[in-house]
Amino acid sequence: MRITRIDAIEVLDSRGNPTVEAVLQLEDGSEGRAITPSGASTGANEATELRDGDPHRYGGKGVQKAVGHVRGEIAAALVGKDAGEQRELDQRLRELDGTPNKSRLGANAILAVSIAYARAMAASRKLPLYRHLGGDEATVLPVPCLNVINGGRHADNTVDFQEFKIVPHHAASFAESIRMGEEVFHALKKLLHEQGLSTGVGDEGGFAPNLHSNEQAVELILKAIEAAGYKPGDDVALALDPAASEMWHHGRYRFFKSDQHECDSAAMTALWEDWLARYPVVLLEDPLAEYDWEGWSALTLRLGGRVELVGDDIFCTNPDLLRRGIREGVANSILLKPNQIGTVTETMDCAAEAKAAGYGCYVSHRSGETEDTFIADLVVALGCGHIKTGSGCRGERTAKFNRLLRIEHELGPRARFAGRGAFVR
């Protein structure tokens, strides 16, 4: 199957910043389209997002260079050629770029083409994308982890930790789970309003009130779970992403929004141990910084049998970093963000390597999201069992939920909801 057309344009993400949309067409007329997201709190080892740097356009954030690479060099190398399987196309893209972090052509350009090709091939095979990528056994629907209170770099408030999430795991289906999550979300909004707290939302659709402490965020969510008619822990659990790399300051952790105090890795680990004893937390993502490998190993030894410990910044969806983590006993799960690594194949290879080592996989959006629903199909294709794509509102977030509702409906009696068993401990 030859590629007959590749094109790209500059479009907008959920923050109103430019990003890349690519379209790819095959000789049978099948077409795929993809838009790449963008992160705010990013790992140091992520694949490079190419920006123009022209202060006269979008404050330097334009992506015309990346768009030009798709229209020019990438199109010239691939149009008219038999692209073969996804792995072959992604390998061609990596070789064409020629850098270890995709900095020449831009990971935002490369990923858009990679996903567009996957969609075009799925259309050519007359298969839904999740089945094209995952085969006939791709039938597991994930537990949605809804980010209902935003802090850190994702909100202009007094909360240090970046994401406080609800996990409606005690459900018979994804549809029931998302209903439970939305009911808690709206109960939380009502509770915040009654207490005179802001119900404005942050980058990912979660509420962003000014609070007295990080613990107050948890307490409010627990009250909202009960107000919605559910039992914390049994019906709806908690997940946290403090994004500790954003707090790392000269080898220590600085609470940069609340009381400005600092602590070391051992104290941060003790804090998380205390929270696990007091709150129904099933998942901790980035509880320590990406640079704190020694601290991560000690934390995993101490808490890894009690909670899913997800490495995001420390792994960056990178198989090399994941292998180091496996050797050093760091984390027991990995966050999968396709734009951290830059191609569909590398993302799926990272998931396969994690599963082979007994690690969990947790599929994720970015804070600068788009209406593209690729990760909804990806989480089903990989059978990961849980996904985060933001809160209970904003179209770029609910688009993923709606795609998963359609997939569940399409699968019918074959659909299986992952439930609490999706979480590693």
C-alpha positions as CSV (number, residue, x, y, z in Angstrom):
1,M,0.0,0.0,0.0
2,R,1.6,3.2,-1.2
3,I,1.3,6.6,0.5
4,T,-0.2,9.1,-1.9
5,R,-0.4,12.3,0.2
6,I,1.0,13.8,3.3
7,D,0.1,17.3,4.5
8,A,0.0,19.3,7.7
9,I,-1.3,22.6,9.1
10,E,-0.8,24.6,12.3
11,V,-3.9,24.2,14.6
12,L,-4.6,25.0,18.2
13,D,-4.5,23.0,21.4
14,S,-6.6,23.4,24.5
15,R,-4.5,26.3,25.8
16,G,-4.8,28.2,22.5
17,N,-1.3,27.4,21.6
18,P,-0.3,26.1,18.1
19,T,0.3,22.5,17.5
20,V,0.7,20.2,14.4
21,E,-2.1,18.4,12.6
22,A,-1.1,15.9,9.9
23,V,-3.1,14.1,7.3
24,L,-1.9,11.0,5.4
25,Q,-3.7,9.3,2.5
26,L,-3.1,5.8,1.0
27,E,-3.6,4.8,-2.6
28,D,-7.0,3.1,-1.9
29,G,-8.3,6.5,-0.6
30,S,-8.1,5.6,3.1
31,E,-7.1,8.6,5.2
32,G,-5.8,9.3,8.6
33,R,-5.5,12.5,10.6
34,A,-3.8,13.3,13.9
35,I,-3.1,16.3,16.2
36,T,-0.3,16.2,18.7
37,P,-0.7,17.5,22.3
38,S,1.7,19.4,24.4
39,G,2.8,19.2,28.1
40,A,3.4,21.9,30.7
41,S,5.3,20.0,33.3
42,T,7.7,18.0,31.1
43,G,10.4,15.5,31.8
44,A,14.0,16.4,30.9
45,N,14.3,13.4,28.7
46,E,11.2,13.9,26.6
47,A,11.4,13.9,22.8
48,T,11.8,17.4,21.6
49,E,8.7,19.5,20.7
50,L,9.8,21.8,17.9
51,R,8.7,25.4,18.3
52,D,9.6,28.3,16.0
53,G,10.9,30.8,18.5
54,D,9.6,33.7,16.6
55,P,8.4,36.3,19.1
56,H,6.2,37.9,16.6
57,R,4.0,34.8,16.2
58,Y,2.2,33.2,19.1
59,G,4.8,34.5,21.5
60,G,7.5,32.2,19.9
61,K,5.3,29.1,20.2
62,G,4.4,28.7,16.5
63,V,5.0,25.3,14.9
64,Q,5.5,26.4,11.2
65,K,8.9,24.7,11.1
66,A,7.4,21.4,12.3
67,V,4.6,21.8,9.8
68,G,7.1,22.6,7.1
69,H,9.1,19.4,7.9
70,V,5.9,17.3,7.4
71,R,5.0,19.0,4.1
72,G,8.6,19.0,2.9
73,E,11.2,16.4,4.0
74,I,8.8,13.8,5.5
75,A,6.4,14.0,2.5
76,A,9.3,13.8,0.1
77,A,10.7,10.7,1.8
78,L,7.4,8.8,2.1
79,V,4.9,9.8,-0.6
80,G,4.9,7.3,-3.5
81,K,6.6,4.7,-1.3
82,D,5.2,1.5,0.1
83,A,5.3,2.3,3.8
84,G,4.7,-1.3,5.0
85,E,3.8,-2.0,8.6
86,Q,3.6,0.7,11.4
87,R,7.1,-0.3,12.7
88,E,8.7,0.2,9.3
89,L,7.1,3.6,8.8
90,D,8.1,4.7,12.3
91,Q,11.7,3.5,11.8
92,R,11.9,5.5,8.6
93,L,10.7,8.6,10.5
94,R,13.4,8.1,13.2
95,E,16.1,7.5,10.6
96,L,15.0,10.6,8.6
97,D,15.3,12.7,11.8
98,G,18.6,11.2,12.7
99,T,18.7,12.5,16.3
100,P,18.2,10.6,19.6
101,N,15.4,12.9,20.8
102,K,13.8,13.8,17.4
103,S,15.0,17.4,17.8
104,R,15.7,18.0,14.1
105,L,12.3,17.4,12.6
106,G,10.4,17.7,15.9
107,A,8.6,15.0,17.8
108,N,5.3,16.9,17.3
109,A,5.8,16.5,13.5
110,I,6.9,12.9,13.7
111,L,4.1,11.8,16.0
112,A,1.4,13.4,14.0
113,V,2.5,11.5,10.9
114,S,2.9,8.2,12.9
115,I,-0.6,8.4,14.3
116,A,-2.1,9.5,11.0
117,Y,-0.6,6.5,9.3
118,A,-2.0,4.2,12.0
119,R,-5.5,5.6,11.4
120,A,-5.1,5.4,7.6
121,M,-4.1,1.7,7.8
122,A,-7.0,1.0,10.2
123,A,-9.4,2.6,7.7
124,S,-7.9,0.6,4.9
125,R,-8.3,-2.6,6.8
126,K,-11.9,-1.5,7.8
127,L,-11.1,-2.0,11.4
128,P,-11.5,0.3,14.4
129,L,-8.1,1.8,15.5
130,Y,-8.0,-0.1,18.8
131,R,-8.4,-3.4,17.0
132,H,-5.9,-2.5,14.3
133,L,-3.3,-1.8,16.9
134,G,-4.3,-4.4,19.5
135,G,-5.9,-7.3,17.6
136,D,-9.0,-9.3,18.5
137,E,-8.2,-9.5,22.2
138,A,-8.4,-5.7,22.6
139,T,-11.5,-5.7,24.7
140,V,-10.6,-4.2,28.1
141,L,-12.1,-0.8,29.0
142,P,-10.0,1.3,31.4
143,V,-10.8,2.8,34.8
144,P,-10.9,6.6,34.2
145,C,-8.8,8.5,36.7
146,L,-10.5,12.0,36.7
147,N,-8.3,14.9,37.8
148,V,-10.8,16.9,39.8
149,I,-8.6,19.3,41.7
150,N,-5.6,21.0,39.8
151,G,-2.6,22.6,41.4
152,G,1.1,22.9,40.8
153,R,2.0,24.1,37.3
154,H,-1.5,23.4,36.1
155,A,-3.3,26.0,38.1
156,D,-2.8,29.5,39.4
157,N,-3.7,28.7,43.0
158,T,-2.1,27.8,46.4
159,V,-1.9,24.0,46.0
160,D,1.5,22.5,45.5
161,F,0.6,19.1,44.2
162,Q,-0.5,19.0,40.6
163,E,-3.3,16.4,40.3
164,F,-5.8,15.1,42.8
165,K,-7.8,12.3,41.0
166,I,-10.9,10.2,41.7
167,V,-10.9,6.5,40.6
168,P,-14.4,5.1,40.2
169,H,-13.3,1.5,40.0
170,H,-16.3,-0.3,41.6
171,A,-18.4,-0.4,38.5
172,A,-19.7,-3.0,36.1
173,S,-18.8,-1.1,33.0
174,F,-16.9,1.9,31.7
175,A,-20.2,3.7,31.2
176,E,-21.2,3.2,34.8
177,S,-17.7,4.2,36.0
178,I,-17.7,7.5,34.1
179,R,-21.2,8.2,35.4
180,M,-19.9,7.7,39.0
181,G,-17.0,10.0,38.3
182,E,-19.1,12.7,36.8
183,E,-21.5,12.6,39.8
184,V,-18.6,13.0,42.2
185,F,-17.2,15.8,40.0
186,H,-20.5,17.7,40.2
187,A,-20.9,17.0,43.9
188,L,-17.4,18.5,44.4
189,K,-18.4,21.6,42.5
190,K,-21.5,22.1,44.7
191,L,-19.3,21.6,47.8
192,L,-16.8,24.1,46.7
193,H,-19.5,26.6,45.9
194,E,-21.1,26.1,49.3
195,Q,-17.8,26.8,51.1
196,G,-17.2,30.0,49.1
197,L,-14.3,28.4,47.1
198,S,-13.6,29.0,43.5
199,T,-15.1,26.6,40.9
200,G,-13.0,27.9,38.1
201,V,-11.0,25.1,36.4
202,G,-7.3,24.6,35.6
203,D,-5.6,23.3,32.4
204,E,-7.1,19.8,32.7
205,G,-10.6,20.7,33.7
206,G,-10.2,20.2,37.5
207,F,-11.2,22.8,40.0
208,A,-8.5,25.2,41.1
209,P,-9.4,26.7,44.4
210,N,-7.1,28.4,46.8
211,L,-6.8,26.0,49.8
212,H,-5.1,26.1,53.2
213,S,-3.1,22.9,52.5
214,N,-2.6,20.0,50.1
215,E,-4.5,17.8,52.6
216,Q,-7.6,20.0,52.3
217,A,-7.9,19.0,48.6
218,V,-8.1,15.4,49.6
219,E,-10.6,16.0,52.4
220,L,-12.8,18.0,50.0
221,I,-12.8,15.1,47.5
222,L,-13.6,12.5,50.1
223,K,-16.6,14.6,51.2
224,A,-17.7,14.9,47.6
225,I,-17.5,11.1,47.1
226,E,-19.8,10.7,50.1
227,A,-22.1,13.5,49.0
228,A,-22.5,11.7,45.6
229,G,-23.7,8.5,47.5
230,Y,-20.5,6.5,47.3
231,K,-18.1,5.1,49.8
232,P,-14.5,6.3,49.6
233,G,-12.1,3.5,48.8
234,D,-14.7,0.8,48.2
235,D,-16.6,2.6,45.4
236,V,-14.3,5.5,44.4
237,A,-10.6,5.6,45.4
238,L,-8.0,8.3,45.0
239,A,-5.0,8.8,42.8
240,L,-2.4,11.5,43.1
241,D,0.2,13.1,40.8
242,P,2.1,15.7,42.8
243,A,4.5,16.2,39.9
244,A,7.4,16.2,42.3
245,S,10.0,17.1,39.7
246,E,8.4,20.6,39.7
247,M,9.2,20.8,43.4
248,W,12.9,19.7,43.1
249,H,15.2,22.5,44.2
250,H,19.0,21.9,44.6
251,G,18.5,18.3,45.7
252,R,15.5,18.9,48.0
253,Y,11.8,19.4,47.6
254,R,10.4,22.9,48.0
255,F,6.7,23.4,48.6
256,F,6.7,26.4,46.3
257,K,3.1,27.5,46.6
258,S,1.9,26.9,50.2
259,D,4.4,27.3,53.1
260,Q,7.7,27.4,51.2
261,H,9.2,24.7,53.4
262,E,11.8,22.2,52.1
263,C,12.4,18.6,52.8
264,D,14.5,15.6,51.6
265,S,13.6,12.4,49.9
266,A,13.1,10.5,53.1
267,A,10.7,13.1,54.4
268,M,8.7,13.0,51.2
269,T,8.5,9.2,51.4
270,A,7.3,9.5,55.0
271,L,4.7,12.0,53.8
272,W,3.4,9.6,51.2
273,E,3.4,6.7,53.7
274,D,1.3,8.8,56.1
275,W,-1.2,9.7,53.3
276,L,-1.5,6.0,52.4
277,A,-2.4,5.2,56.0
278,R,-5.0,8.0,56.1
279,Y,-6.5,8.1,52.7
280,P,-7.8,5.5,50.1
281,V,-5.0,6.1,47.5
282,V,-4.5,3.3,44.9
283,L,-2.0,5.2,42.7
284,L,0.9,7.6,43.2
285,E,2.4,9.1,40.1
286,D,5.7,11.0,40.3
287,P,5.8,11.1,44.1
288,L,9.5,12.0,43.8
289,A,11.5,13.9,41.2
290,E,13.0,12.5,38.0
291,Y,16.5,13.2,39.2
292,D,16.0,11.4,42.5
293,W,16.8,7.9,41.5
294,E,18.2,6.8,44.9
295,G,15.1,8.2,46.6
296,W,12.8,6.5,44.1
297,S,14.5,3.1,44.8
298,A,14.1,3.6,48.6
299,L,10.5,4.7,48.2
300,T,9.6,1.7,46.0
301,L,11.1,-0.7,48.5
302,R,9.1,0.8,51.2
303,L,5.7,1.4,49.5
304,G,5.7,-0.6,46.3
305,G,3.7,-3.5,47.8
306,R,1.0,-1.1,48.9
307,V,0.2,1.2,46.0
308,E,0.9,1.6,42.3
309,L,3.9,3.8,41.9
310,V,3.9,5.3,38.4
311,G,7.1,6.8,36.8
312,D,6.3,9.6,34.4
313,D,9.1,12.2,34.3
314,I,11.7,9.6,35.4
315,F,10.9,7.3,32.5
316,C,9.4,9.6,29.8
317,T,7.9,6.6,27.9
318,N,11.5,5.7,27.1
319,P,12.5,2.0,27.0
320,D,16.1,2.8,28.0
321,L,15.1,4.7,31.1
322,L,12.5,2.1,31.9
323,R,15.2,-0.6,31.8
324,R,17.3,1.3,34.2
325,G,14.3,1.6,36.5
326,I,13.7,-2.1,36.4
327,R,17.3,-2.8,37.2
328,E,17.4,-0.3,40.1
329,G,13.9,-1.2,41.5
330,V,12.3,2.1,40.7
331,A,8.5,2.3,40.6
332,N,6.2,-0.6,39.6
333,S,4.4,1.1,36.7
334,I,5.0,3.5,33.9
335,L,3.0,6.4,32.4
336,L,2.6,6.2,28.7
337,K,2.5,9.5,26.8
338,P,3.1,9.1,23.0
339,N,4.5,12.6,22.6
340,Q,7.2,11.9,25.2
341,I,8.8,9.4,22.8
342,G,7.4,10.4,19.4
343,T,6.0,7.4,17.6
344,V,3.2,4.8,17.9
345,T,5.7,1.9,17.8
346,E,8.0,3.2,20.5
347,T,5.0,3.8,22.8
348,M,3.7,0.3,22.3
349,D,7.2,-1.2,22.7
350,C,7.6,0.6,26.0
351,A,4.3,-0.9,27.2
352,A,5.4,-4.4,26.1
353,E,8.7,-4.1,28.0
354,A,6.9,-2.8,31.1
355,K,4.4,-5.7,31.1
356,A,7.2,-8.2,30.6
357,A,8.9,-7.0,33.8
358,G,5.6,-7.1,35.7
359,Y,5.2,-3.3,35.7
360,G,1.8,-1.7,35.2
361,C,1.0,0.7,32.3
362,Y,-1.1,3.9,32.7
363,V,-2.0,5.8,29.5
364,S,-2.1,9.6,29.7
365,H,-3.1,12.8,28.0
366,R,-1.2,16.1,28.2
367,S,-2.2,19.3,29.8
368,G,-2.2,21.0,26.4
369,E,-4.6,18.6,24.8
370,T,-6.6,18.5,21.6
371,E,-9.8,16.9,20.4
372,D,-7.8,13.9,19.0
373,T,-8.9,10.7,20.7
374,F,-5.9,8.5,19.9
375,I,-5.1,7.6,23.5
376,A,-8.6,6.2,24.0
377,D,-8.0,3.6,21.3
378,L,-4.5,3.1,22.5
379,V,-5.5,2.2,26.1
380,V,-7.9,-0.4,24.8
381,A,-5.4,-1.8,22.3
382,L,-2.8,-2.2,25.0
383,G,-5.2,-3.5,27.7
384,C,-3.6,-1.2,30.2
385,G,-6.7,-0.9,32.4
386,H,-6.5,2.7,33.5
387,I,-6.3,6.1,31.8
388,K,-6.1,9.7,32.7
389,T,-7.3,12.3,30.4
390,G,-8.3,15.2,32.6
391,S,-11.4,16.0,34.6
392,G,-15.1,15.7,34.1
393,C,-15.4,18.8,31.8
394,R,-13.8,20.5,28.8
395,G,-14.3,19.0,25.3
396,E,-10.8,17.9,24.7
397,R,-11.1,15.7,27.9
398,T,-14.6,14.4,27.4
399,A,-13.8,13.6,23.8
400,K,-11.7,10.7,25.1
401,F,-14.5,9.5,27.4
402,N,-17.0,9.7,24.6
403,R,-14.7,7.6,22.4
404,L,-14.4,5.0,25.1
405,L,-18.1,4.9,25.5
406,R,-18.5,4.3,21.8
407,I,-15.8,1.5,21.9
408,E,-17.6,-0.2,24.8
409,H,-20.9,0.0,22.9
410,E,-19.3,-1.4,19.8
411,L,-17.7,-4.3,21.6
412,G,-21.1,-5.2,23.3
413,P,-20.9,-8.3,25.4
414,R,-17.2,-8.7,24.6
415,A,-16.3,-5.6,26.5
416,R,-14.7,-6.1,29.9
417,F,-14.2,-3.3,32.5
418,A,-10.8,-3.4,34.2
419,G,-12.0,-2.4,37.7
420,R,-9.8,-2.3,40.8
421,G,-7.7,-5.2,39.4
422,A,-6.1,-2.7,37.0
423,F,-3.9,-1.3,39.7
424,V,-0.5,-2.7,40.5
425,R,0.5,-3.3,44.1
